[in-house]
Each structure stands twice: as C-alpha cells, then as structure tokens.
C-alpha cells in the first residue's frame, strides 16, 4: 500500500512542478494588477527555447537560460501592450498564447524538420535526477526510509527549485519593500503613483519576474521531464496554473498546495486509467482531467470560500485624463 | 470635428488597416527568419485562396465558420463581456446539431432537419454559455476565467461522449455514425454547378451565416435589447440607473453569443463532415476573437475579416504544400499578430494618427 501511495505522491511532485512555477509567475503578474492568461504561451515558448538550445549547446543550463530569455521576451510584449499601450490585458494574453503555439512549431519545423519537435536530447544534456545525501543508507529504515529515498530524493534540480521558490516568493511579496509596493500597485495604483513610485516600472518588473518563472516551467517540461520539445507540450498547464492561482487566492503557500492538489489529481487520473473504484465503478479519466477546471469554477462562484482578485487587476492605469 | 477625434472612415477603415499591415509586416519578418521569401509566400497564399474555384470554395467554407464564431465574440463585446469560450460553445453546439441530425436524418429530408439542427446547435451552445454568464451576473466570478475553464470541461466532456456514448459499436474512431442524406446540407457545388467550386465543402450554411449577420445587425442597432446591450457595454453603472438589469443583459447576451458559436456546427458537422468528429472545432472558436477585433464588432467588418481569415486558412494550406518549411502553423502566428495589433495594441498607432489629422484639420481651418 505504501508503495502505491509513494508512487502516486512521487508523480504528484513531478506533475506539480511546472504548475507551481507558472502559478508563482502568475502570482507576481496578477499581484501587480496585470491579468495574465498568457502563462500557457510563455511556458510553451520557454519549453521550445530550452529544447532547441539544450540540443545545440548540449548544456541544460544554457537551455534554461534560453527558456527564461524567450519567456521574458514574450512577457515584455505582454507588458508593452498592457502597461505602455494600456491595451486589453486578456486580449494580449490570448495573442501571446497563439504566438507561442504557432511560432514554436513553425520554427521547430523549419530548423529541425521533425514535425515541430526538437531533436531527442541525451541524458547528460538534460537535468538529471539528484540523489539526496544518505538516501541509499536509510532506504531500509521502515516508513521514513522509503519516503525519503523514493519520494523526496531522486528528482531533478528544477523540482527542488520550484519548492524553494515558494518561501522565496512569500518573502519577496510579503517581507520586502518591493513586495509591499507590488501588492499596493495591484490594489491601488493611484496611491503608489501619488507616493512618487513609477507604476509602469513596478509593473514591468512584475511582468519580467513572471516571464522568468514561466521560463523555468517551460525548461522543466522540455529538458527535465521530457527529452526535448514536443508540439503543444504545455497542453493547458498554463491554464491549470491560472486556476490554481485563483484557487490559492493569490497567496504563495496556498499556491503550492493548490498545485500539489491539481498535480495529485493528474497523477490519480493516470493511475486510475481503466481501473474501477469499488462501489463506484470505472470513473472516466476525462472526469479527473476536467476536475481542476470544475473545482475552479465552483470556487470562483463563491461556493467554497471567496476568491477576490487584486482590486486593480485587469484595469490599465491612466495617469491623467486628457 | 473636435480635436482628438477622428472621422469615422479613419476609425473604422484606416486604423484597422494600419494595424493589419503591421501584423502582416511582422509575419513577413517571421518568413524571412525561416529563410524564405515573403513575397513568394504571399503569392502562393493568395493563389491558394483565390486563384482557382476549389480554393475560393474552401475560403468561403472557412469564412462561414469564422462568421459564426466572430459574431459570437462581437455580440458579447458589445455588452463589455469577453467570451473566450467560443471554442467550447461551438464544440457543444456541434453536439446539438449532431443529435438533431442523428434523430431525424433517416426519416425526413434535409430542409426539415435543418431548422431542428439550428435549434439544437443554438440551444446547446447557449446552454454551455449559460453557466459562466449566470455565475458572472449573480456570483461575480469573472467570465474570462470561467469561459476558459468551460472550454477545457467541454473538451473532456466531448471526448468522453464521443469515445463512450456516441461511438457506434464496432467502430474504432471516436465519432458518431455518418449522417444519412436527411442530415446533410446540400453543398454549393451541387446547387450551383455553373460555378467551379471543385471539391470544396462550402455549403448552405454560408447563407445561414449571412442571415445571422443581418439578424445580429438588427438586434444590436435596431432593437431595444440591442440598445440596452450597448448601453451596458459602454457604461454598466449608467445602465443600472437607466433601469437596465445587469443580470438580465449579461445572461441574455451570453446566451445569444453562445448560440451563435454553437451554430458553427451547422457548417462543420451538418455541412462538411456529416458526422460529429473529435476536435472538429480545431481552434475556429478562437479565430472568432481575431475576427471580431478586426471587424470592429460590426457584421460587415466581421464578414470581411472572416473572408480574410478564410483566405489565410485555405491559402496557408497551399503555401505549406508549395513551401514545406512554412507549415500551416504560420496561420496561427498571423492570427496571433492580428489579435496583438488589432486588439491589445489598438491604441499604439492612434496618437500618431490623431496628431496627423489634427494638424491637417488645423491647416484647413487657417486656410
């Protein structure tokens, strides 16, 4: 029994990692008042950059850098449209998603001619599993051994980075001056502006952090979890992350739990494929796939608590009327 | 004309044209990045879309889809609502169309089935839009998020239904059985043999789409409800003071929007495929966003934008055939750039154009 639980939780960790990166990315953007439905596109663009550069340079770290670079570039387009030009943030996000979906496959086909994929990566060109210290020696200790050795140990560095990013995000958002201003600009940009702080620059920084974190998510997909970029490999994860962000009520620690929950649902869905639950019968796998979305809708409707977004989110800031 | 305002032809003609040109110029840069000649690409694209009868037929066929989804987005836009759920509503609407066809095709001719299919598609599409609309109006959950979620829920639901419920026994393909003649719309190439439309699937749904355009125009600009929708879209607070119920307008507008998206199934399911296929919407619901933005929410603009996107889809196929390094994904890139320039960056060129016209107007006043 413990084996099965550890198996499911182990894959929960793997499946939550990209969600967590993207969710924290969205947190920075939305806390600053920029609604971001372009998480999906930034993740996808990052994944492609990571796959391509890791293949060319045979170095996962350069792949990660490339992913961050491309994702930040896409984030800056989003920022340019919604901060500088005061455009509709949702429309900009939709555009980013399509831009990434189209460009990755188009360029992938033009450069590698493998139907939009990047070439298969060797094991050492990817982020490989890390064995935590003493994992081997305490493996045989009952209960704690398997949990430490099989569940916590043996992931690649990005998985650990994602979970380290949670307290880091909390600290930045709630314990630094930048974080205070970030939250303020998402609630009341006028107040921030009156205090003599640039709303635009603050929001641009938030959007850049958002892009960087999406780059991590993309790199994880392409060069840690898989061995290369595959067409549409983000497969809606950006939107699940967005759902998780709402579920978490825009708070970092909650975000981690929401991502773990949605990752767990995904892991269970994989495990339950074709199996039946006693008393219920076979639950269609599509039900588990739709569950994160259904839960988010129910939450948004206010049936389980209330999810209130930052007050100024989605509204372009106009300094003065002309 | 006061300062800072633009003549109507600039607002509805010149500015969209500038945005469109910007989108195409950037697309051209992408083609150069791939290492091909953009002019060559344009040549094949236009030839593929308009150069011969079958191409024209396919262009019109795709345009029919985009008119439906474009109108759906536009109607919601008029009420200030952003319906990203066109894809899901079209998908579920296709189910409504298919159910009507499956129930009737063996007993009655197509012109009896068609009204039921229209009702089915519209009702199912509207039904799928109802929950997000109701939740936005009553419980304050944001319609953008809920409609995105409903796209994914629709996708899961339809996979389940097609694979487990609607699939005929013995078939491996996740689709319904093919419709008999009573469930198929006549193709235009059979109705008008004088026109050379090749083997294209353009069908009577094109006329359904055009009728829908007229009805939407009447609704938005010639009825009380349309006036209320526009008022609510322009200023929700003023609308409430004018005695317009926000709940009613939100729900009714989204029902109309969902119904229009759902009608896309008439063209795809009843017209072209004669069966309900997995993922038959193929992103057309999202193209509606680009079409509505480019067409500025007006049916005539939407028809023109739909034809343009129809050309892109059909011409893009030809282009991918002639220049294999430029795959059909080029269309998605162009679509993204159109959404970016005509939607999110719509204000970018405006100050320059306003300045230009102000100077022009000023010079005329002096003279």
Interface residues (C-beta under 8 A of the other chain):
Chain A: X35 X37 X77 X80 X81 X82 X85 X86 X87 X88 X89 X90 X91 X92 X94 X95 X96 X97 X98 X99 X101 X102 X103 X105 X106 X107 X109 X110 X116 X236 X239 X242 X243 X246 X284 X286 X287 X289 X290 X293 X294 X296 X297 X300 X301 X302 X309 X322
Chain B: X4 X30 X33 X34 X35 X82 X84 X131 X132 X135 X139 X140 X141 X142 X144 X145 X146 X148 X149 X150 X152 X153 X156 X157 X159 X160 X164 X286 X289 X293 X325 X326 X327 X329 X330 X331 X332 X333 X334 X335 X336 X337 X339 X340 X343 X344 X345 X346 X347 X348
